[in-house]
Amino acid sequence: MFGIIDPPRDEALAAVSRCQPAGTLVKMITGDHVVTARAIGVQLGIGNGQAALTGSNLEKMDETQLQRMVTIAWQQQKFT
C-alpha cells in the first residue's frame, strides 16, 4: 500500500488569500473525486469541507435548481 499527495500550488493558495478579503467569492471546479475536492477546498480555505456538487448532480439540475444552488453557495460564503 502507498499513498500520494498533490497539495494545492502555492500560487493557488496566494490567489485565494488575495481574493477573499476583496470580497470575491471563490469557487473551485475540478475533475478530482468529490472527497478529494472537498479536502483541497479546505486546504485552500474555500467552503466548509462538506458542500460539493458533482458533474452528475449538475447534469440533473434544471435552470431553477442551478440558480438556487448558486444563491445558496453565495449566501453561505458571504455570511459564514
C-alpha atoms as an extended CHARMM CRD file, in Angstrom:
* protein
*
        80  EXT
         1         1  MET       CA              0.0000000000        0.0000000000        0.0000000000  PROA      1               0.0000000000
         2         2  PHE       CA              1.1790000000        3.5110000000       -0.7220000000  PROA      2               0.0000000000
         3         3  GLY       CA             -0.2140000000        6.9890000000       -0.7320000000  PROA      3               0.0000000000
         4         4  ILE       CA              0.4810000000       10.1240000000       -2.6770000000  PROA      4               0.0000000000
         5         5  ILE       CA             -0.3160000000       13.7380000000       -2.0820000000  PROA      5               0.0000000000
         6         6  ASP       CA             -0.7210000000       16.5400000000       -4.5700000000  PROA      6               0.0000000000
         7         7  PRO       CA             -1.2250000000       19.6480000000       -2.4640000000  PROA      7               0.0000000000
         8         8  PRO       CA             -2.5640000000       22.8910000000       -3.9090000000  PROA      8               0.0000000000
         9         9  ARG       CA              0.0640000000       25.0360000000       -5.5830000000  PROA      9               0.0000000000
        10        10  ASP       CA              1.4250000000       28.0000000000       -3.6790000000  PROA      10              0.0000000000
        11        11  GLU       CA              0.0670000000       30.2770000000       -6.4080000000  PROA      11              0.0000000000
        12        12  ALA       CA             -3.4590000000       28.9430000000       -5.8200000000  PROA      12              0.0000000000
        13        13  LEU       CA             -3.2030000000       29.4950000000       -2.0740000000  PROA      13              0.0000000000
        14        14  ALA       CA             -1.9130000000       33.0360000000       -2.6490000000  PROA      14              0.0000000000
        15        15  ALA       CA             -4.6440000000       33.8320000000       -5.1770000000  PROA      15              0.0000000000
        16        16  VAL       CA             -7.4430000000       32.6620000000       -2.8760000000  PROA      16              0.0000000000
        17        17  SER       CA             -5.9820000000       34.5350000000        0.0740000000  PROA      17              0.0000000000
        18        18  ARG       CA             -5.9320000000       37.7510000000       -2.0180000000  PROA      18              0.0000000000
        19        19  CYS       CA             -9.4290000000       37.2970000000       -3.4520000000  PROA      19              0.0000000000
        20        20  GLN       CA            -11.3760000000       36.5930000000       -0.2870000000  PROA      20              0.0000000000
        21        21  PRO       CA            -10.5840000000       39.8520000000        1.5750000000  PROA      21              0.0000000000
        22        22  ALA       CA            -11.5280000000       41.7410000000       -1.5840000000  PROA      22              0.0000000000
        23        23  GLY       CA            -14.9930000000       40.1760000000       -1.4390000000  PROA      23              0.0000000000
        24        24  THR       CA            -14.5020000000       37.8400000000       -4.3970000000  PROA      24              0.0000000000
        25        25  LEU       CA            -16.4680000000       34.6240000000       -3.8810000000  PROA      25              0.0000000000
        26        26  VAL       CA            -14.0630000000       31.8470000000       -4.8180000000  PROA      26              0.0000000000
        27        27  LYS       CA            -15.4070000000       28.5680000000       -6.1790000000  PROA      27              0.0000000000
        28        28  MET       CA            -13.4770000000       25.5770000000       -7.4340000000  PROA      28              0.0000000000
        29        29  ILE       CA            -14.1290000000       23.3010000000      -10.3900000000  PROA      29              0.0000000000
        30        30  THR       CA            -12.0510000000       20.1510000000      -10.5620000000  PROA      30              0.0000000000
        31        31  GLY       CA            -12.0180000000       16.7170000000      -12.0820000000  PROA      31              0.0000000000
        32        32  ASP       CA            -10.9770000000       15.2010000000       -8.7590000000  PROA      32              0.0000000000
        33        33  HSD       CA            -13.1270000000       12.7730000000       -6.8010000000  PROA      33              0.0000000000
        34        34  VAL       CA            -15.6250000000       14.6620000000       -4.6340000000  PROA      34              0.0000000000
        35        35  VAL       CA            -13.8730000000       13.6440000000       -1.3840000000  PROA      35              0.0000000000
        36        36  THR       CA            -10.5380000000       14.8530000000       -2.7370000000  PROA      36              0.0000000000
        37        37  ALA       CA            -12.1310000000       18.0670000000       -3.9660000000  PROA      37              0.0000000000
        38        38  ARG       CA            -13.5650000000       18.7590000000       -0.5160000000  PROA      38              0.0000000000
        39        39  ALA       CA            -10.1610000000       18.2350000000        1.1010000000  PROA      39              0.0000000000
        40        40  ILE       CA             -8.4670000000       20.5520000000       -1.4010000000  PROA      40              0.0000000000
        41        41  GLY       CA            -11.1780000000       23.1490000000       -0.8220000000  PROA      41              0.0000000000
        42        42  VAL       CA            -10.4440000000       23.0710000000        2.9030000000  PROA      42              0.0000000000
        43        43  GLN       CA             -6.7100000000       23.4580000000        2.2410000000  PROA      43              0.0000000000
        44        44  LEU       CA             -7.4490000000       26.4780000000        0.0480000000  PROA      44              0.0000000000
        45        45  GLY       CA             -9.9140000000       27.9760000000        2.5140000000  PROA      45              0.0000000000
        46        46  ILE       CA            -12.8340000000       27.5030000000        0.1280000000  PROA      46              0.0000000000
        47        47  GLY       CA            -16.1140000000       26.2400000000        1.5370000000  PROA      47              0.0000000000
        48        48  ASN       CA            -16.7650000000       24.1700000000        4.6080000000  PROA      48              0.0000000000
        49        49  GLY       CA            -15.3290000000       20.8080000000        3.5670000000  PROA      49              0.0000000000
        50        50  GLN       CA            -18.8180000000       19.3660000000        3.1800000000  PROA      50              0.0000000000
        51        51  ALA       CA            -20.7040000000       21.0980000000        0.3900000000  PROA      51              0.0000000000
        52        52  ALA       CA            -19.7740000000       19.8980000000       -3.0910000000  PROA      52              0.0000000000
        53        53  LEU       CA            -21.5810000000       19.2370000000       -6.3360000000  PROA      53              0.0000000000
        54        54  THR       CA            -20.5500000000       16.5350000000       -8.7470000000  PROA      54              0.0000000000
        55        55  GLY       CA            -20.9280000000       16.7090000000      -12.5090000000  PROA      55              0.0000000000
        56        56  SER       CA            -23.7530000000       14.1980000000      -12.3470000000  PROA      56              0.0000000000
        57        57  ASN       CA            -25.5310000000       16.4110000000       -9.7690000000  PROA      57              0.0000000000
        58        58  LEU       CA            -25.2340000000       19.4020000000      -12.0750000000  PROA      58              0.0000000000
        59        59  GLU       CA            -26.4410000000       17.4820000000      -15.1260000000  PROA      59              0.0000000000
        60        60  LYS       CA            -29.6670000000       16.5820000000      -13.3340000000  PROA      60              0.0000000000
        61        61  MET       CA            -30.4790000000       20.1840000000      -12.3730000000  PROA      61              0.0000000000
        62        62  ASP       CA            -32.7390000000       22.4310000000      -14.3620000000  PROA      62              0.0000000000
        63        63  GLU       CA            -32.0460000000       26.1660000000      -14.6020000000  PROA      63              0.0000000000
        64        64  THR       CA            -34.1090000000       26.9830000000      -11.4910000000  PROA      64              0.0000000000
        65        65  GLN       CA            -32.3670000000       24.3740000000       -9.3480000000  PROA      65              0.0000000000
        66        66  LEU       CA            -28.9380000000       25.5130000000      -10.5240000000  PROA      66              0.0000000000
        67        67  GLN       CA            -29.7430000000       29.1440000000       -9.7350000000  PROA      67              0.0000000000
        68        68  ARG       CA            -30.9400000000       28.0960000000       -6.2690000000  PROA      68              0.0000000000
        69        69  MET       CA            -27.6440000000       26.2640000000       -5.6270000000  PROA      69              0.0000000000
        70        70  VAL       CA            -25.6180000000       29.2850000000       -6.7750000000  PROA      70              0.0000000000
        71        71  THR       CA            -27.6390000000       31.5320000000       -4.4680000000  PROA      71              0.0000000000
        72        72  ILE       CA            -27.1760000000       29.1790000000       -1.5020000000  PROA      72              0.0000000000
        73        73  ALA       CA            -23.4310000000       28.9210000000       -2.1520000000  PROA      73              0.0000000000
        74        74  TRP       CA            -23.1740000000       32.7240000000       -2.3410000000  PROA      74              0.0000000000
        75        75  GLN       CA            -25.0930000000       33.1850000000        0.9020000000  PROA      75              0.0000000000
        76        76  GLN       CA            -23.0580000000       30.5700000000        2.7650000000  PROA      76              0.0000000000
        77        77  GLN       CA            -19.7500000000       32.0900000000        1.7510000000  PROA      77              0.0000000000
        78        78  LYS       CA            -20.8770000000       35.6540000000        2.3300000000  PROA      78              0.0000000000
        79        79  PHE       CA            -22.3890000000       35.1110000000        5.7730000000  PROA      79              0.0000000000
        80        80  THR       CA            -20.3590000000       32.3030000000        7.3420000000  PROA      80              0.0000000000
